[in-house]
Amino acid sequence: MASCTEKAVWTSEESRLILGGEGLMRVLTVDEPADSLVLRAACADLSAEALQANEYTALCRRMISTVTDPSQDGVGIAGPQVGVLRRVVAVQRFDKEGEPFEVYPNIRIVAFRGEREPGPEGCLSVPGKRGEVLRWRDIDISYTSLETLQDTIETVQGFTAVIFQHECDHLDGILYTDKLNLE
């Protein structure tokens, strides 16, 4: 497996997974031991070449279709949740007009501000459970802009910031259950 800092093109296995269907992707869950190993793995960045490939376009479309399907009805999803160990998330932007879903490649949280606040969380990969997690409400994210293929930094606040933190944790093999507020 590629390391977190290595930029990689799509493997043949990833291409088969992403391009092998048009519908929803299977969401990996902690209920399956093999899925848990994927969910606990760290993800690799995507190269400029990978971001311009058909696989990336298809992955974006399929991740959004999966997370917005009534069977899932989520507000975010990360690559590992659909079996792709790449730093990519799809997040519903409650802070933007129309509350669109947007996809962010090579994403990282680069700054946290203010106090952490408790809030309820659930996860498509941890079915049937919810818990309270402390999260920052003001963060900066860094991601690769598809227009320039350069890193972009954006400030995100409120509930959308919570979603980004939850999804970025997935990219480092962390589940919200690891951060439950037990106080």
N, C-alpha and C positions, 0 to 999 in steps of 0.2 A: 504494500500500500504506500501511496505517496505521503510525504510528510506535510504538515500544515503549511509550511512556507514554500514548498515546491509548487510551481505552476505546472499544471498537467493538461494534456489534451484528453479527449474521451477515450476510454478503454473500449475494447470490443464488447465486453460484458455490459458496460454502461450504455453503449449504443444500442444493443439488443433490448435492454430494459426500457430505454426512453423511446426508441423508434418502433418497438415491437407491438404497439397498439395505439389506438386513438382515444380510448376512453379513460376512465379513472385509473389511477395508479393504486396499487395495494399499499395501504398504510401499515407500516411495521409497528408491532406492539410489544410491550414488555411481557405479555402473556406467552410469547414464543421465544424459547431460548436462543435460537439462531438470530432472530430479530434483535434481541437484547444486545448481542455482540455488535451488531451494526450500529444500533442507537448509542452505544458507549464508545464508539470510535471517533477519533479526531478527523476533521475534513481537510482536504487540500484546496488550494486556490485554483482558479480557472485562468488559463492563458488567454491572451487576446485572440489567438486562433480558435480556441475552444468556444469563446463567447460569440464568435461569428459563424459557428457551425450550425447546421440544421438541428443537431442534438440539443443545443441550448434553447433555440426557439421552441422546439417541441416540449422540452422539459418545462419551460415557463408556462406554456399553455396547459399542459397536463397537471402541473402542480396546482394551478389556480382552479382548474376544473375539479380536481379532487377535493381541495379544501372548501370549495363553495357548494359542493354537492349536498343536497339535503341529508344524505346518509352521514355526512361528516359535520357540516355546518360550523366550520372553524373560522378563526380570525387570522390564522397564520399557519405556515407549514415550512419545514426545513428539509433540505436535500436528504439527510439521513433517514427521515421519516418515510421516504419513498424508495429507499435503498441506494441513493446516490450520495457517495461520500465526498461531496464538493461543498464549498462555502457559498451556498445560495439559499435564500429564503424568499417566500412570498408572504406579504403582510398586508392586512387591510388597514388603509390609512384613514382612520377616524378623524384625523386632523386636517383632511383635505376635503374640498367640496365633492360631493357624490360618494365619499368614502370608498375610493377605488382600491382594488388589490394591485400591488406593485411588486416587482421582483428585483432583488438586490444581490448581485454577484460579488464575491470576494468581500463580504461584509464583516466589519468588526466594530465593536463599540470602543471609541477612543477617549471618551470623557464621561464622567458621571458628576452631577451637581445636585446640591441640596441634600435633604434627608431622605432616607428610604422610608417608604410607606407600605403598610400591609395591604394586601388585596387578594381576593379569591382567584385561583387559577385551576385550570384543567388542561388536559392534553389529549390529542387524538391518539397518541401512542401509549397512553396510560388510561385505557377505557374504564368508565364507571367510577372514577375517583376525582376528588377535588381537594384543594388544600389552600391554606393562606401562606403567601410568600411576601417577603420584604423586597421591594424593587424601588429603584430611583425613578422619579417622574420627569427628569430632565437629563438628557444624554446627547452626545454627539456620536453619529455613526459615520464610518468611512466605507465606501464601496466603489466599485469600478463603474463609471458612467459608460453606457453603450455608445453614446454619441462621440465621446472623445477617447475612449479606452484609457482614461486617466482616473486616478482616485479622486473622489469627491467627498467632501465633508458636509454633513447636514445636521442641524439641531432638531431634535424630536422631543416633544413633551407629552405629558398626560398618559392616557391609556395606551396610545400608540407606542410610546416609549417602553411601556411594560411588555407589549407584544414583541417588540424588537429584542428586548433582553431575553425573553423566553426562547425565541427562535434562535438567537445567537448562541445561547447555552447549548442547544442541540448540536451545533457545529463543533463544539468542544467535548461532546459526549456527556453532557450534563443534562439531567432531567429535573423538572421543577420539584419533584419529590425529594431531591437531594437538598433542597433549600427551604423545606417547609418550616414555617415559623412555629417553633415548638415552645415559645415563651408563654 
